[in-house]
Amino acid sequence: MKKLILTAVFALGTLTAINAQETEVPTQEPTTEEATQNDAQLMAKVEVADQTFKQIKVAELPAPVAKAVATDFKGATVSKAYTNEKGEFKLVLATEVEGKKVDKTLYANSKGEWIKKAKLEAKMKQ
């Protein structure tokens, strides 16, 4: 009787182990929208690298850009500022995150609106 119960327990354990190994984890293929978004991110990354920015004084930033930094990034200061021929601004912000000093690079237009490629650059550096 003991052997019969012991055999049943081992058989149940073996079947459970075999079933667990046969379970497939479904993988998700990127949708067309996600693939397009990834392509756009790569193109924006290349676009950022190709642009040439000239350094300017922080005091020369337009008022809308300075106001956008003050409202969206409280406690951050602009340590370096650059501009290009299109009138876009590359800003290096000095901030503190959990007691550590961190520099973030962001891009804005002359109206103080953040440019999407700024988010990509910020994510790449983090």
N, C-alpha and C positions, 0 to 999 in steps of 0.2 A: 504494500500500500504506500509506504514511504517513497519507494522508487517511482511509482506512478505519479504522485504529486510532484516530486522533484523533476521528473521528466516534463510534466506539463508547465512548470514554472520556467524551465530552461527554454522550452519551445516558444512560450509567450514572449520571453525576453529577446530571443533571436528574431522572431517576427517583427517585434517592435523596432529593433535595431535596423533590420533590413528596410522596413518602410520609411524610417527616418532618413536613410541614405538615398532613397529613390526620389525624395521630394525635391522638385526643381524650384529654384527661386526665379520668378519671372523677371526678365530685364526689360527696362523701358527704353525703347528707341526714341530719340528726340523727335518731336513733332516738327512739321515744316516751319512753324512759327519760331520754335526754339532754335532750329538750325539757322534760320534767317537772322535771328537776334545774335547768335554766336558769330556769324559772318560779319555783321555790322560792328560788333565789338572789336573784332580783329582789324577791320578796316579803320575804325576810329583810333585804335592803338597805333597803327602805322601812320595815320594822319597826324597824330600828336608828335610822333618822333620826327616827322619831316618838316614841321613848322619851325621857323627860326624866330626866337623871341629876343628882344633887346632889353637889357635891364634898365629900369627907371627907378627914380626915388619913390619911396612909399608915399611921400607927401604929394606926388604928382598923380595919384590915383583919382579918378573921377568920384564925385560925391556919391552917386548911386552904388558904386562898387564898394566903397568904404562902408556905406550904410548896410549893404547886404552882408558884409563880413561881420559887422557889429551885431546885427539881429540874428543871423543864422548860426554864428559861431561865437557865442558869448564867452568871454575870457580868453579868446585867441587873439594873437597879434600878428600882423603881417610883417614877416622878417625880410622878405624879398619880393619885389614886384617886377614883372616883365610885360612887354607888349609886343604885338606883331603888326604886320601891315593891314590886317583885317580889322584892327581895333579891338582885338580880344586881349584879355589879360590873364597872365599866368601868375598865380599868387602862391607863395610859400608861407603857410601859417604855422606859427609856433603855438602849440597847445600842451596841456598837461592831461595825461590819461593815467589814472590810478597812481599818481605821484611821479610818473615818468614823463620827461619832456619828449614830445613827438612833433615832427614836422610833417605837414600834409600839403600836398600840391593840388590846387584847384584852379579851374578855369572859369572866367566870367566874360560877358560882353560888356560894352560900355554903359548899358542900361542897368547893370547890376544883376542880371539874370545868369544863373549858373548854367554852364554848358555841359551837356551829357557826358562828353568825353572826360570831364573832370572827375566824374564818379568812377570811371574806369581806371584812371591814373591813380586815384586815391586807393582803390581796391588792390591794385597791383603792388603798391608799396606797403600795404599792411600785412 
